């Protein structure tokens, strides 16, 4: 992941609706959710949810697949991993304090 890709990815998550979408899709795992299910879960109108889903798909955070009349959305876990890796290793240059904070059982200060 390069700097421009990282900025686009982090930007795609800098919205409360998009962050909620990501959380629900992570929970759904490989099965994913339909656009309608996502809209209901995040309490967004279908058009608003579609807008956010399109933005997240454009940055590579989500994968979409048409199944009959519905579109199923799934998290691209590799993309999420690339984003976290970029933040810890490239942006923070592998700082040991930052890395220790990634373990919720460790006290990072």
C-alpha positions as CSV (number, residue, x, y, z in Angstrom):
1,X,0.0,0.0,0.0
2,X,1.4,3.4,-0.9
3,X,0.6,6.7,0.6
4,X,-2.2,7.7,-1.8
5,X,-3.9,4.3,-1.3
6,X,-3.6,4.7,2.5
7,X,-5.1,8.1,2.4
8,X,-8.0,6.9,0.2
9,X,-8.6,3.9,2.5
10,X,-8.5,5.9,5.8
11,X,-10.7,8.6,4.2
12,X,-13.3,5.9,3.3
13,X,-13.6,5.1,6.9
14,X,-13.8,8.6,8.2
15,X,-17.5,8.6,8.4
16,X,-19.8,7.1,11.1
17,X,-22.0,5.3,8.6
18,X,-19.0,3.7,6.8
19,X,-17.4,2.6,10.1
20,X,-20.7,1.0,11.1
21,X,-20.9,-0.7,7.7
22,X,-17.4,-2.1,8.2
23,X,-18.2,-3.4,11.6
24,X,-21.4,-5.2,10.4
25,X,-19.6,-6.7,7.4
26,X,-16.7,-7.9,9.5
27,X,-19.2,-9.7,11.8
28,X,-20.9,-11.2,8.7
29,X,-17.6,-12.6,7.6
30,X,-17.5,-14.5,4.2
31,X,-21.2,-14.6,3.8
32,X,-21.5,-10.9,3.5
33,X,-24.7,-8.9,3.6
34,X,-27.0,-7.5,0.9
35,X,-27.3,-3.8,0.5
36,X,-30.7,-3.9,2.0
37,X,-29.5,-5.7,5.1
38,X,-26.7,-3.2,5.5
39,X,-29.0,-0.3,5.1
40,X,-31.2,-1.7,7.9
41,X,-28.3,-2.5,10.2
42,X,-26.8,1.0,10.0
43,X,-30.2,2.7,9.9
44,X,-29.5,4.5,6.6
45,X,-31.7,5.1,3.7
46,X,-31.0,2.7,0.8
47,X,-29.6,5.5,-1.3
48,X,-27.4,6.7,1.5
49,X,-26.1,3.2,2.2
50,X,-25.5,2.6,-1.6
51,X,-23.5,5.8,-1.8
52,X,-21.3,4.7,1.1
53,X,-21.0,1.1,-0.1
54,X,-19.8,2.4,-3.5
55,X,-17.2,4.6,-1.9
56,X,-15.9,1.8,0.2
57,X,-15.8,-0.6,-2.7
58,X,-13.9,1.9,-4.8
59,X,-11.1,2.0,-2.3
60,X,-10.9,-1.7,-2.1
61,X,-12.3,-2.1,1.5
62,X,-15.3,-4.0,0.2
63,X,-16.0,-6.6,-2.5
64,X,-19.3,-6.7,-4.2
65,X,-20.9,-9.6,-6.0
66,X,-24.2,-9.6,-7.9
67,X,-26.4,-12.6,-7.0
68,X,-29.6,-12.6,-9.0
69,X,-31.3,-9.2,-8.2
70,X,-29.2,-8.5,-5.1
71,X,-25.7,-7.3,-4.5
72,X,-23.8,-9.0,-1.7
73,X,-21.0,-7.0,0.0
74,X,-18.1,-8.5,1.9
75,X,-15.1,-7.0,3.6
76,X,-11.8,-7.5,1.8
77,X,-9.8,-8.7,4.8
78,X,-6.5,-8.4,2.9
79,X,-7.2,-4.8,2.3
80,X,-7.9,-4.2,6.0
81,X,-4.7,-6.0,6.8
82,X,-2.8,-3.9,4.3
83,X,-4.2,-0.7,5.9
84,X,-3.3,-1.8,9.5
85,X,0.2,-2.9,8.3
86,X,0.7,0.5,6.6
87,X,-0.3,2.3,9.7
88,X,1.9,0.3,12.1
89,X,5.0,-0.4,9.9
90,X,5.2,2.4,7.4
91,X,3.5,5.4,9.1
92,X,4.7,4.6,12.6
93,X,7.9,3.0,11.4
94,X,7.4,-0.2,13.5
95,X,7.5,1.8,16.7
96,X,7.5,-0.8,19.6
97,X,5.1,1.3,21.8
98,X,2.6,1.5,18.9
99,X,2.9,-2.2,18.3
100,X,2.4,-3.0,22.0
101,X,-0.8,-1.0,22.0
102,X,-2.2,-3.4,19.4
103,X,-2.5,-6.0,22.1
104,X,-5.4,-5.0,24.3
105,X,-3.9,-7.0,27.2
106,X,-0.8,-4.8,27.2
107,X,-0.5,-1.4,28.8
108,X,1.0,0.8,26.0
109,X,2.1,3.7,28.2
